[in-house]
């Protein structure tokens, strides 16, 4: 059963807004018959015997005369329900024939406003719970020891295999200011909590822990998110996906795999879905120590300017995509093949590595890839 206690703040907002519609004084009483909100400040915190009678009988009550019940004035009082549970009473002050016609409308509107407020609070609390679980699983030192107690606390089975997905939100100039909130709504749509999926967004980074039973739908739903974010939010999404958790792969390990994947592929793309188990050179180059990268690049690129490195990086990429075909590579680069041959010879002269030699090509390819990671 959902337990709801209406705050005086919410009740006051409701009666104030309702008065603007019907131009009558309104009161909201709790289940003890106490006025917790009113458009007449003098009635707040007073006892309303009529409301107590409504709570008891669960029926509408018309007050014929002021003072007919303790603390009452002429008007109508109606029970307010949430999820079939009586949670309070709304009262409209005024001449009977005038206020009765508003009774059912005000009752329904009040119940709708309470439901909307509850849903909003529920979503906020749910997202806070998600963040707590994710922080615990991925960034806490004792994440393994307390998984069972956390599962009971949040009704999430943390012992079942999970897949960690990390995504980057890459905003464009035309992206709306409320991208994060709208992205949360998209996540709710494609990865509902009832399927044991949890997520959070931190500084434009989406972190998702997906239950293994959802694996067959994972890529389809991520692609749907990519499309919706691009079309409706002018935002690109780039996802890295770690391995499924197991006795040998922790949530933290899967997260690190997803992050490594993301950090690698973002060098070449700003949208798409990429898997850790599909990485090749990225597995090695991502883990290369910074000092080793710097030393290697200084050795290969010492005679190249930054502009030349960027130019030759593109040339070598296209050269490799065309399996060393000078003609095809020149066509793709929109230059004459003699110009391309001149550039390749110059690269050989400046670096000491000839891209038309297979061993040298591998060294140059690795160097250009590493350069992007610095």
LINHUPE-V559544 format. One record per helix or strand. SS is the DSSP state (~ for helix, > for strand). FROM is the first residue (numbers start at 1). LEN is the number of residues. If there is no record, write none. Layout:
BEGIN
ss=<SS,SS>
from=<FROM,FROM>
len=<LEN,LEN>
END
This chain:
BEGIN
ss=<~,>,>,~,>,~,>,>,>,~,~,>,~,~,>,>,~,>,>,>,~,>,~,~,~,~,~,~,~>
from=<8,25,34,41,47,49,61,75,85,96,147,162,179,193,198,205,212,235,246,249,251,272,276,281,290,306,326,337,358>
len=<15,5,5,3,1,9,3,8,9,44,8,10,12,3,5,7,22,10,1,1,15,4,3,5,12,16,8,15,16>
END
